Each structure stands twice: as C-alpha cells, then as structure tokens.
Amino acid sequence: ANWISAGRYTPGIGRLLGGDLDRALLRKPLPEYDLFLANQDFGYETGWAAGSLAMAEKVLQAELGLPAPRWLDAEWYEKRVVAEP
C-alpha cells in the first residue's frame, strides 16, 4: 500500500498544520498497518532532532505500551512524553 496517498496528513515543512488530535493520529496514520511515524515535523519540538526522539518515545509509550527507558530522566519523560497527547 502507498501510505503517502492513503494517509490523511502531510508534513508542513517544520510544523504540523493541525492540533493535538492530529499529532495523535499521525503516530499511526493507517490503523490497518503497523506503521508508526516519529518526526520533528509532526512532533512537539519542531525544528530539532530532539523533537523526533521525543516523538519516537511517545510512539513507544502510547502505541506500543512500553515503559520509559531506565536511563532517561523521569521528569523529562513525564513532561515531554507522557503529558503530550
């Protein structure tokens, strides 16, 4: 399947043209496929590689149910991953 033409969203060149619900939907744009997106263009800190990493952690937490890595600062994880929609 071509997920680009089948998906509902495209990147906004550095920022998502949408809101929190759109970000949540973007993590798994096609429910019938195990395809997950983690990119700073769709994330919470656009323009920085840290935004891609935070969104990747959000995919692992929200979509796959994995706990926080032991090495990652718990306060940062709570603020930048768990608290985000």
MOCORPE-V557341 format. One record per residue. N is the residue number from 1. PSI is psi as a letter, one per 20 degrees, with the letter a starting at -180 (* if undefined). OMEGA is omega in radians with two decimals (* if undefined). BURIAL is 1 if it has 16 or more other ideal C-beta (glycine too) atoms within 10 Angstrom, else 0. Layout:
n=[N:N]
psi=[PSI:PSI]
omega=[OMEGA:OMEGA]
burial=[BURIAL:BURIAL]
This chain:
n=[1:2:3:4:5:6:7:8:9:10:11:12:13:14:15:16:17:18:19:20:21:22:23:24:25:26:27:28:29:30:31:32:33:34:35:36:37:38:39:40:41:42:43:44:45:46:47:48:49:50:51:52:53:54:55:56:57:58:59:60:61:62:63:64:65:66:67:68:69:70:71:72:73:74:75:76:77:78:79:80:81:82:83:84:85]
psi=[q:n:h:g:h:i:r:i:q:q:q:k:m:i:q:p:m:a:a:g:g:g:g:g:h:h:h:n:h:o:h:i:q:m:p:q:p:o:q:h:h:i:b:i:n:q:i:q:h:h:h:g:g:g:h:g:h:g:g:h:g:h:h:i:k:q:r:q:q:h:i:p:p:g:g:g:g:g:g:i:f:g:i:q:*]
omega=[3.07:-3.07:3.13:-3.13:-3.13:-3.09:-3.11:-2.98:2.99:-3.13:3.13:3.14:3.07:3.08:3.13:3.09:-3.09:-3.09:-3.07:3.11:3.10:3.10:3.14:3.12:-3.14:-3.13:3.08:-2.97:3.14:-3.06:-3.09:3.14:3.03:3.13:-3.11:3.14:3.04:-3.07:-3.12:3.10:-3.12:-2.95:-3.03:3.10:-3.06:3.09:-3.11:3.09:3.11:3.10:3.09:-3.14:3.11:3.12:3.07:3.07:3.11:3.08:-3.13:-3.11:-2.99:-3.04:-3.07:3.06:-3.14:3.11:3.10:3.05:-3.13:-3.06:-3.07:-3.13:-3.05:-3.14:3.10:-3.12:3.13:-3.08:-2.99:-3.10:-3.05:-3.07:3.14:-3.13:*]
burial=[0:0:0:0:0:0:0:0:1:0:0:0:0:0:0:1:0:0:0:0:0:0:1:0:1:1:1:1:1:0:0:0:0:0:0:1:1:1:0:1:1:1:1:1:0:1:0:0:0:0:1:1:1:1:1:1:1:1:1:1:1:1:0:0:0:0:0:1:0:0:0:0:0:0:0:0:1:0:0:1:1:0:0:1:0]
